[in-house]
Structures are given as C-alpha cells and as structure tokens.
C-alpha cells in the first residue's frame, strides 16, 4: 500500500491541480508496489497513469507542466504524438525500438523479477536518419513528455557550473518521468585526452558518467550523435543499448516518397526510378524535397504531380548535399 506521505501528496497535488506531481507520486507508488512483489498491481497503476496522460494530451493544447526556474533554460519540453509505424526503418532497428517500447510498457513485471527494462539509449548515425524522430516516437508511444536538453543552457565557461546544471537535469528524471534527449551528445561526451580537450569538458564527462550510472529513475535517457568515433569509450558501457542508423536504401527511399506523394501523382510515376535518383540522400533531405514539390504544385495550382517534377526537386537536394559536403571537406 502507498505510504501516508504518498497518499497526502496525491491528494494535495490533485487539489492544487498539479497533474505532473500527481503522476509522479502515482509512479512512485507503482515502483514501491513492484518492489514488494505486487507486480500485477504495479503494472496496472503504471498503465492507468500512462492512459491518463494520453487522454489529457488529447484534450488540451498544453498537456504538461513547463519546467520552471533554472530548469526552463535547460529543458525544452513537448508532448509528441509520433508513433513507430510512421517511421521507415530497417527490420533490425525497428525491432530494437519496438523492444524498448515493450519493455517500458511491461516494466513492472520486469522489475518484479529483478531485471531492468531498457531505458538508457545511445543513437548513432549520420544526420537526418531518424535519431531525433526516435526520441519523439518513444515519448509518443509511451504517452510521456519529451525533454530536450538545451546544450546552450547547459554548457558554460565557468568551472563546475556545467556539472551542477547537469545534476539538475538528472534530478528532474527522478521527479518527472519522460524521455530526456541529449542531441549532439559529442559536445559533452568526446574522448578524454583529445588534442582540443579542456579540463572543464573532461570534468563534465566524468560527471555524466557518474550520474548516468547512478540514475535509477523511471525516465528514458536518450543520447544521439553523428560522431561516434570521438565519443569516450567508457560511455558505451553506461547505455543499455546502442542503436545504429544508416542512410536509407532504395526500397526505403521508394517507400518514403510514395507515402508522402502518391496521393498527388498520376499512375505513371515510377517510385523505383525516383529512389535511384534520391540515392545517397538522408530521410530528412528526401522529406524536404517532397514538401518542396507539394508547395510548388500548390503555388502553380496544379492538382497532379508528374515524375519529372519530383525528379527536379531531388536533383536540387542532391546538388545542395554535394556542395555542403565539399564545404565540410
């Protein structure tokens, strides 16, 4: 049973209209019941909380409390409605993400048997391949908020301040269950001893290693990087799973183009030919090309897109990507 303090906190948060506090205490009660061996009850409580969050999300434009005080400068919050079925992925990666979702949905049963559900994830791959969307999908599938860590607010030039702010983020994972997303993670996770390494960043990395290892919250901690080669090797051991993202193949490109444009094209469009034209582009670039085609058609008041229209826009995206790569080199 819930403790007296937890019951009082539940009633107080309800009276004050503080839904996030109410949900947080309810999750604490579920965790307590799981530890006592009441797995079925704990799982039912978690399911009820998740369902309440989903219903609240559907009924209100701003369904969650915003971070306050200093946390407002560290966390950007949203409540995504994205789902796994909306992503175009390889079979292996889709299975990995689905496994995380299922383990989270059955976390109480897993914890009851002395095991831990996956919740600390490292996403690795080129830009535009779905890493950020994965964080949104995890939040959407589980009915919990997505908190994106603001690196500009987190990293400062003052000794010890960044680590102190990082601790605030990890404390938030205890109080409010959500997906906490560290994008461009190499900014704080680069190898100790690199030529451009400075003492403060090294201290921040050491702090992160300690905090993620000591974290036993019910939140998901997700980090994403385009540059796995410069991450400190010790980081990989701190994550429950590492998910690798690749550029889409021709079948995935064809599926993506068809899903976004088939309603507006005639029967003569060859998605296979267009996929060959798009080879080498990432999901984000192809999606942008599709959107540009649709906007051009709206402006010209054309109701039907031709294959040539789509090909021209894909060629433009290829040129942009080529020039960008030349500038990087």
TAJO-V11641 format. One record per run of one state. SS is the DSSP state (h for helix, s for strand, l for the rest). FROM is the first residue (numbers start at 1). LEN is the number of residues. If there is no record, write none. Layout:
((SS:FROM:LEN) (SS:FROM:LEN))
This chain:
((l:1:3) (h:4:12) (l:16:3) (h:19:17) (l:36:3) (h:39:21) (l:60:9) (h:69:5) (l:74:1) (s:75:4) (l:79:5) (h:84:3) (l:87:4) (h:91:15) (l:106:1) (h:107:6) (l:113:7) (s:120:6) (l:126:5) (h:131:12) (l:143:2) (s:145:5) (l:150:1) (h:151:4) (l:155:6) (h:161:15) (l:176:2) (s:178:5) (l:183:3) (h:186:4) (s:190:1) (l:191:8) (h:199:16) (l:215:5) (s:220:6) (l:226:2) (h:228:3) (s:231:1) (l:232:1) (h:233:4) (l:237:4) (s:241:5) (l:246:4) (h:250:15) (s:265:1) (l:266:5) (h:271:8) (l:279:4) (h:283:18) (l:301:4) (s:305:1) (l:306:1) (h:307:22) (l:329:1))
